[in-house]
Amino acid sequence: MSLKFVDNFWMTDDDDFVGTAGFDVMWKRMKCSHKMGKDIEEYLKALAKIEIEYSKNLSRLNKSTEKEDLGKISQSWQEFKLQMEHVASNHEEVSHILNNQVENLRLINDKHEERRKLKDSLKKCQTAKSTLYTRTLTAEKNYSQKCREKEQLKKQYDLTKMTAAANKETDKLFNRYQKAIQTTEQADCSYKTSIDQLEEQRKQWEKEMTNVCVTFQRDEEERIHFERELLWIVCNARSQACVEDDKAYENIRKQLELCDIQEDISDFINNNCTGHIRPAPILYNEYDESRKKTNRPPGASHNGMRQQRTAVPQSDDMNSSRKNHRTQCRHICNHRYINISQPAHFFS
């Protein structure tokens, strides 16, 4: 059997007729529940903001990089950015789910204003009940006092009659006794009226208190159920985002497995090769040797060396070597004033 507010938050004892201990305990619970709901609401709002900012920043980061074709590793890089876009989309979806749950939670938190109205209504009944209770105690006290005065006058009147005192004194006591009877009856009527009014107010207060107990328990059950489901949904959303993120990362890993270092190097060389011949060394040009050029004998080359006769048979390799050598010599002669200490000017 489940426990209920309506059976457990009344008076602490029989003498606590105007006490509010039961309501105070429930209201403290309602305030703490409302604060918890607001805390969850603010937390989820902040979490949704973090998710959407992360999504936007990740998308912005992906757009900031340029695409270059550098083989399989370049394809892996493009796949990485594509999958990270999916990750950004996953976190954007989580942000939307969080915002929707915040809106639903706000409806639960707004019920606190309705509970506050119930509190104010019950407080009015409590105040009226306390006032009538005080008035009833006063009426009861007055009624008891009048009854004692009436009894005392009756005893004095009976005693006077028995002692055969003066008729004047007896008549005086009799008049006082009759007046006491009237005031006692008035006090009795006032006391009964106060009791009836207090009972009516007590019933009204009990009705209000019962409504408060039922409403508070209903709201509390709804709040606990909703917040439990809300946090469950949030966990599922983030868990699903992690699953989707892991799928994206797995796609990246699959693309990285296709990356072959030697294949990328070979493709680059085959597609961009500029030649196989390395530059020949620059020969030393002696200054004295260059001065003899103006007086070189017939048949000498431009660099002061005598040309070989064509009649002498030569191998193909030797002819090719001498041909390259003659080309270099002509190049040097055309630049006879080049500073040898700065050979880099040959490549400018």
JOGI-V222071 format. One line per field, one symbol per residue. phi: phi as a letter, one per 20 degrees, with the letter a starting at -180 (. if undefined). Layout:
phi: ???
This chain:
phi: .ffcgfdccdfebfeefdfcgffgfffffffffffffffffffffffffffffffffffffffedeececnffffffffgffffffffffffffffffffffffffffffffffffffffffffffffffffffffffffffffffffffffffffffffffelfffffffffffffffffffffffffffffffffffffffffffffffffffffffffffffffffffffffffffffffffffffffffffffefcffffffffffecfdqdeefffeefdfffffffffdfffneefeneffffffffcffffffffffffffffffffcfeffffcffffdf
